[in-house]
Amino acid sequence: MKLNQIAGRPGSRHNSKRVGRGIGSGKGKTGGRGVKGQKSRTGVRIKGFEGGQMPIYRRLPKRGFNNIFALELNEVNLGRVQTAIDKGKLDASKPVTAEALVAAGVISRALDGVRILGGGELKTKVAFEVHGASGSATAAIEKLGGSVKKLAAEKKEPAKKAGEAKN
């Protein structure tokens, strides 16, 4: 077999349909878009338009609340921390912080802080300096003689609304 003789199996490759190349092609004139109007043009779509009727996203009432001051925390299970310690990526003698977890590759980047969850099993005495820990995680850490120091949350600035003047 030669490189110039390699070909796909018969019928596995099709030429794309050439749209708008005359009536005889079967996809000519309107090019498969129907007829006339805004929807026959390229790039223009009326998303959510219901023919002048009040759209469903405006008919339904608003629900819920979005807290602009909420902290976005990385959640890390104890099992992931133990795996990093076993591989030698995390030093159990030093306090485990967000920066240490990023350096060890446990989390890709620190958000507003780290919260430790009780999933998995911890076998090493470790001191944590994090923004939060679940009850089961705290109990598992303290059972082994470790400690959990909860850091104070830094105040977040609320997101500025569009058009709001800068002071």
Buried (B, 14 or more C-beta within 10 A) or exposed (E): EEEEEEEEEEEEEEEEEEEEEEEEEEBBEEBEBEEEEEEEEEEEEEEEEEEEEEEEEEEEEEEEEEEEEEBEBBBBBBBBBBBBBEEEBBBBEEBBBBEBBBBBEBBEEBBBBBBBBBBBEBEBBBBBBBBBBBEEBBEBBEEEEBEBEBBEBEEEEEEEEEEEEEE
